[in-house]
Amino acid sequence: MLSTMPVSGVFAAGSDVIKVALVGCGGRGTGATFDAFASGQNIKLVAMADAFQDNLESTYKTLKAKFGDKVDVPDSRKYVGFDGYKAAIQDADVVLLATPPGFRPMHFEEAVKAGKHVFMEKPIAVDIPGVRKVLAAAKEAKQKKLNVVVGLQRRYQTNYREAIKRIQDGAIGDVFAGQVYWNSGGVWVRPRKPEQTEMEYQMRNWFYFNWLCGDHIVEQHVHNIDIANWVKGKYPVSIQGTGSRAHRTGKDYGEIYDNFAVELTYDDGSVVYSQCRHFEGVANRVDETFQATKGRAYLSASNRAILWDAQGNEIYRHDPKGNPNAYQQEHKELFAAVANNEYVLDDTEHGAYSTLTGIIGRIACYTGKVIKWDEAITSEVDLSPEIYAWDALPKIVPDENGVYPYPIPGKNTEFYIEK
Ligand SMILES: NC(=O)c1ccc[n+]([C@@H]2O[C@H](COP(=O)([O-])OP(=O)(O)OC[C@H]3O[C@@H](n4cnc5c(N)ncnc54)[C@H](O)[C@@H]3O)[C@@H](O)[C@H]2O)c1
């Protein structure tokens, strides 16, 4: 948390309406808007933007039915297409950015330029130039005293806050090893329709394309990777790993992998092992464990946190009773800061660097190389298309059989990293 610093007074506490715009009206955008309304502040949704009209309209209907007059979005403030975000951002005091992450750097940059407070979903980019763009905009946000929350909700979850504070205060000594996991069954496929252009198909199936999603090590496992970085209080200096496509093969699954196993090595020699996979019908696991010189720790998003000493005695067990919902807590803190004209929230550094950790992990697995943080951070490999238009082509397209090229370590690595 930043120290409490007053921002230029814009809101008369409690009476002025805080205007909100939603950019990216899908599942999480809808959820984030519910969470914003649950903040208890005097807010109104005044603008919505989505690449697709059908997605915007169905989310509008859901929100209007639930929140009535607090959803004040006439057709003139519903913006459809790739450029809609610009007008929606102008209409608001706070913007909720919940598109696929490939667009996040561009949308965050625009929101900061326009002087808006931001809630942005994780991850904050899909490639390294995107991370740098977010970090540059973050500097400007700081100068302008704009509060920024990143949707790594474990940072707002009481069990993590309490246990990691104790770890950082030395309760289990120095952490020299850890294991972080997101092993689950995977997500939706939206079948190709004959009338779709390649751009529309990829946009509808954004999870399977790196320019939109970043692969699941970035898109989803960033949550657990961020816990490793938070516990360590630093970022890795080198990353290596292995991954492949085992279950999700074939034309429905774009270019991404379905499993990654990665070692994150920190400057003190400690190593955190990170594992994520999307396999149906096998053991699932989503949590984090750490070993230290005077004990060990177990953490999980199911509100659990336990610390043991070196002899195996329990020294802390988190009590989940009455803990707030972490998704709502993000918005409670953000909207309270805005309503009180305070500048107290800046999640950009850990949001950007934990995203970067995932991106470097992906590159290490795709290329089979050991990747040094300091070398990777200058990468110019930009995954985004030259042009955002429905008839434009993304950089990765299928072959004549409809199958997408995918990375094979040691073979076709030039698309993923320099040299
Ligand atoms: N924190 C969490 O636990 C959590 C959970 C789920 C999703 N997420 C994140 O939220 C984001 C969205 O995921 P989702 O599950 O809601 O996906 P989704 O497909 O349900 O929604 C994404 C929406 O963004 C729209 N969109 C795409 N490109 C756009 C553009 N350029 N401009 C405007 N709109 C655009 C899509 O049409 C769609 O309606 C992702 O970054 C995802 O990682 C976070």
The ligand as a Tripos MOL2 file, in Angstrom:
@<TRIPOS>MOLECULE
LIG
   44    48     1     0     0
SMALL
NO_CHARGES

@<TRIPOS>ATOM
      1 N1         -9.2670  -12.7670  -11.4680 N.am      1 LIG1
      2 C1         -9.8860  -13.8640  -11.8410 C.2       1 LIG1
      3 O1        -10.0980  -14.7850  -11.0620 O.2       1 LIG1
      4 C2        -10.3660  -13.9930  -13.2640 C.ar      1 LIG1
      5 C3        -11.3520  -14.9350  -13.5850 C.ar      1 LIG1
      6 C4        -11.7660  -15.0250  -14.9150 C.ar      1 LIG1
      7 C5        -11.1980  -14.2140  -15.8730 C.ar      1 LIG1
      8 N2        -10.2270  -13.3190  -15.5300 N.ar      1 LIG1
      9 C6         -9.5880  -12.4480  -16.5460 C.3       1 LIG1
     10 O2        -10.5660  -11.5660  -17.0700 O.3       1 LIG1
     11 C7        -10.3020  -11.3120  -18.4520 C.3       1 LIG1
     12 C8        -11.5540  -11.6520  -19.2650 C.3       1 LIG1
     13 O3        -11.8700  -13.0190  -19.1100 O.3       1 LIG1
     14 P1        -13.3810  -13.5490  -19.2860 P.3       1 LIG1
     15 O4        -13.4150  -14.8900  -18.6690 O.co2     1 LIG1
     16 O5        -14.3430  -12.5240  -18.8340 O.co2     1 LIG1
     17 O6        -13.4770  -13.6960  -20.8780 O.3       1 LIG1
     18 P2        -14.7900  -13.5530  -21.7730 P.3       1 LIG1
     19 O7        -14.4860  -14.1380  -23.1020 O.co2     1 LIG1
     20 O8        -15.9710  -14.0540  -21.0200 O.co2     1 LIG1
     21 O9        -14.9380  -11.9640  -21.9060 O.3       1 LIG1
     22 C9        -14.0500  -11.1300  -22.6030 C.3       1 LIG1
     23 C10       -14.8760  -10.0440  -23.2880 C.3       1 LIG1
     24 O10       -13.9990   -9.0670  -23.8470 O.3       1 LIG1
     25 C11       -14.4910   -8.7360  -25.1460 C.3       1 LIG1
     26 N3        -13.4090   -8.1790  -25.9510 N.ar      1 LIG1
     27 C12       -12.4200   -8.8280  -26.6060 C.ar      1 LIG1
     28 N4        -11.5820   -7.9490  -27.1800 N.ar      1 LIG1
     29 C13       -12.0670   -6.7090  -26.9060 C.ar      1 LIG1
     30 C14       -11.6500   -5.3980  -27.2410 C.ar      1 LIG1
     31 N5        -10.5320   -5.1730  -27.9790 N.pl3     1 LIG1
     32 N6        -12.3740   -4.3540  -26.8030 N.ar      1 LIG1
     33 C15       -13.4970   -4.5670  -26.0760 C.ar      1 LIG1
     34 N7        -13.9540   -5.8000  -25.7450 N.ar      1 LIG1
     35 C16       -13.2350   -6.8520  -26.1340 C.ar      1 LIG1
     36 C17       -15.0480  -10.0490  -25.6660 C.3       1 LIG1
     37 O11       -15.9030   -9.8760  -26.7700 O.3       1 LIG1
     38 C18       -15.7360  -10.5960  -24.4270 C.3       1 LIG1
     39 O12       -17.0550  -10.1340  -24.3160 O.3       1 LIG1
     40 C19        -9.0560  -12.1500  -18.7870 C.3       1 LIG1
     41 O13        -7.9120  -11.3940  -18.6670 O.3       1 LIG1
     42 C20        -9.0610  -13.2350  -17.7300 C.3       1 LIG1
     43 O14        -7.7680  -13.7200  -17.4620 O.3       1 LIG1
     44 C21        -9.8210  -13.1810  -14.2360 C.ar      1 LIG1
@<TRIPOS>BOND
     1     1     2 1
     2     2     3 2
     3     2     4 1
     4     4     5 ar
     5     4    44 ar
     6     5     6 ar
     7     6     7 ar
     8     7     8 ar
     9     8     9 1
    10     8    44 ar
    11     9    10 1
    12     9    42 1
    13    10    11 1
    14    11    12 1
    15    11    40 1
    16    12    13 1
    17    13    14 1
    18    14    15 2
    19    14    16 1
    20    14    17 1
    21    17    18 1
    22    18    19 2
    23    18    20 1
    24    18    21 1
    25    21    22 1
    26    22    23 1
    27    23    24 1
    28    23    38 1
    29    24    25 1
    30    25    26 1
    31    25    36 1
    32    26    27 ar
    33    26    35 ar
    34    27    28 ar
    35    28    29 ar
    36    29    30 ar
    37    29    35 ar
    38    30    31 1
    39    30    32 ar
    40    32    33 ar
    41    33    34 ar
    42    34    35 ar
    43    36    37 1
    44    36    38 1
    45    38    39 1
    46    40    41 1
    47    40    42 1
    48    42    43 1
@<TRIPOS>SUBSTRUCTURE
     1 LIG1         1 GROUP 0 **** ****
